[in-house]
């Protein structure tokens, strides 16, 4: 009887809390929908409706929280695990977008060279971009497809390029978009502009590779330092498992463990900021 009463009280309290925070929850829902629409828009030329996926994610997160609270003795551990799991989709989307941007940066010089060849053979710049939307490799083909699709739907050339510039947020693409917009508005030799732009982008890419190679040792040292505490903890556990177990079972040990994890994370982040290059 008592578990049923506790469940009813918990359900009633949850309903009251949701009703009291309904306006804030509604705003949060709209922000999550906007974020997911932005993610879909970045990765696909035909983005899907985001509301259904946000509702599914909310239901899954609530179910996970209930399961963790029911199966884990410590509610703080349950909340910590739940918080990490809830943040995984945003982390994964940011990670995937960062990898996609790197590939687009690598493909952009060759794409500009192909645009220059197409324009030199007699096509207009818009027609050359439409050809790239078919023949270029992914993921840059998707970006050219989105650009060409925008002006098929009625947007002008400058608006389509500016929209891609805001979506990608890439320094190299900003240089490309600024050059072709100025050329489109002011006139001039498009082929010569694209040739000079391709040469500049190739020089930037070569410099970026040199800097990346020069900082490779520092990045490897950071990775070793990040995993070294966990490896040492595992080795010590074989020699004195009882002492290591106190780090996970005793409040003082948990505090020390959390403090050490925080210091390791801070040191790794700090060192990464030093070796991170931005050409």
DAFENBEL-V554610 format. One line per field, one symbol per residue. ss: DSSP state (a for helix, b for strand, c for the rest). phi: phi as a letter, one per 40 degrees, with the letter a starting at -180 (. if undefined). burial: b if it has 24 or more other ideal C-beta (glycine too) atoms within 12 Angstrom, else e. A space follows every 50 residues. Layout:
# DAFENBEL-V554610
ss = ???
phi = ???
burial = ???
This chain:
# DAFENBEL-V554610
ss = caaaaaaaaaaaaaaaaaaacaaaaaaaaaaaaaaaaaaaaaaccccccc aaaaaaaaaaaaaaaaaaaaacccaaaaaaaaaaaaaaaaaaaaaaaaaa aaaaaaaaaaaaaaaaaaaaccccaaaaaaaaaaaccccaaaaaaaaaaa aaccccaaaaaaaaaaaaccaaaaaaaaaaaaaaaacccaaaaaaaaaaa aaaaaaaaaaaaaacaaaaaaaaaaaaaaaaaaaaaaaacaaaaaaaaac aaaaaaaaaaaaaaaaaaaaaaaaacccc
phi = .cdcccccccccccccccccbccccccccccccccccccccccbcbcccc ccccccccccccccccccccbbcccccccccccccccddccccccccccc ccccccccdcccccccccccchcccccccccccbbccccccccccccccc ccchccccccccccccccfbccccccccccccccccghcccccccccccc ccccccccccccccbccccccccccccddccccccccccacccccccbbc dcccccccccccccccccccccccccbbc
burial = eeeeeeeeeeeeeeeeeeeeeeeeeeeeeeebbeebeebbbbbebeeeeb eeebeebeeebeebbeebeeeeeeeeeeeeebeeeeeeeeeeeeeebeeb bebbbbbbbbbbbbbbebbeeeeebbebbbbbbeebeebbbbbbbbbbbb beeeeebbebbbbbbebbebebbbbbbebbbebbeeeeebbebbeebbeb beebbeebeeeeeeeeeeeeebeebeeeeeeebeeeeeeeeeeeeebeee eeeeeeeeeeeeeeeeebeeeeeeeeeee
